Structure formats: structure tokens, C-alpha cells
Amino acid sequence: GQQVMQIPQYQHVQEGEDFTTYCNSSTTLSNIQWYKQRPGGHPVFLIQLVKSGEVKKQKRLTFQFGEAKKNSSLHITATQTTDVGTYFCAAMFSGGYNKLIFGAGTRLAVHP
Amino acid sequence: GAVVSQHPSWVICKSGTSVKIECRSLDFQATTMFWYRQFPKQSLMLMATSNEGSKATYEQGVEKDKFLINHASLTLSTLTVTSAHPEDSSFYICSAPVLGGGTDTQYFGPGTRLTVL
């Protein structure tokens, strides 16, 4: 079935260190989206990647979509304590009628 | 951005009772809404796609008769957990897509935390 693998499951970093989470699908994706969920909260949309090889930046966050549109990554430069939360990729498959399939998420802990 | 609300935000019920959760799009119309379930420290699992004016589409393994979905208007979808049991305790979240403009953004409701005693 349609699924997307996300690693790592957890990441502990010191404030100021970088952080990366990866998502991978065996099937070509229509697009991939990234969400952040704070503890006790709901997922908040960060970005959508549509084009092959696309790279988007939001301040310290860099999002990439692979050339084959099967993998994606989120990289945070110089993490801050405000970056704490769980980051989910969510894949939209062709013919999926806007249905999102979420990765398992990467929980980020930032130690001051 | 677009706003999606959910009601109630939390509910505690006795085993065997039914619970209704509402999902509303406040400033846009949503012909489609999605219902997810999230267990503690786990990812969001899509349960069903709610379609305005027609039957919901359920994901594999989700019991249609247990999780009743009604999408009676362009701004409201409801999920009813029938004959709830403790294993149904979870965080239920709805979302609605806002299409067009080059981005198919999903806006999520704040979630409903269900505890079944």
C-alpha cells in the first residue's frame, strides 16, 4: 500500500547544532508536505514541495524534494529551543484525491 | 490562513456510549474533509475521507459502522464513535484542504481528545 518511511524516529541535539529528517517512498509522489506538531497541539503546515529537485527555504529550515520525487528532507540549521516538536512529512500520491499519508514523524529535542 | 475548528476539544465517556465530534471550516467551504486518529507518540493515521453530499470513503481496517461520518454541508463534517470502548481512546483530528493557488494546503483542526472509561 501507499506509505512513506521517515527517519530518524527521535533526535536529540544541543542548541546550535543542525538537524535533518528524511522521508522516502517507493512510489513517485504527486507532492510532499511538511508539518510541525508541538506537544499537545495539532499539526501545522510548513511547506509543500511539488517539483522534481525542488528546494525551498524558510529562515533556518531547508526543504528538499528528490529528483525522482520519491524522497524529501527537512534540514534545520543551528537549532533553537523553539524548534522542539515532532516533524512529519506527509505524502500525496497521484490519484489520491488530496489524501495525505503521514510519515511516522521525527521527534526533535533541543537541549540548551 | 484558513481556520478549521473542532468540537469538543476533549471528551470523557463511559464504555458503550457514542460520541460525536464536529469539524467545521470557518472561513472557507470544504467539499472534502479528512479524519485522522493519533495515538500517543505516534503518527497521524488517516481514517476516512468525508465527502459532502455523499458517502465517506474509509481506509482499510477502519470499521464503517463504528466510525460514522456525515458531511451534511460544505462547512461541517461529523465523526461519531459508536459504542466506544477504551481502545478507542485517542486524539481525533480533522483536516480540510484549501485548493488552488499552487498549494494544496491542509488545515487541521485543533483535535479532540477522547477518553473512554
Interface residues (C-beta under 8 A of the other chain):
Chain A: G1 N31 Q33 Y35 G41 H42 P43 V44 F45 Q48 V50 F88 A90 M92 Y97 N98 K99 L100 I101 F102 G103 A104 G105 R107
Chain B: G1 T32 F34 Y36 K41 Q42 S43 L44 M45 L46 T49 Q60 I93 S95 P97 L99 G102 T103 D104 T105 Q106 Y107 F108 G109 P110 G111
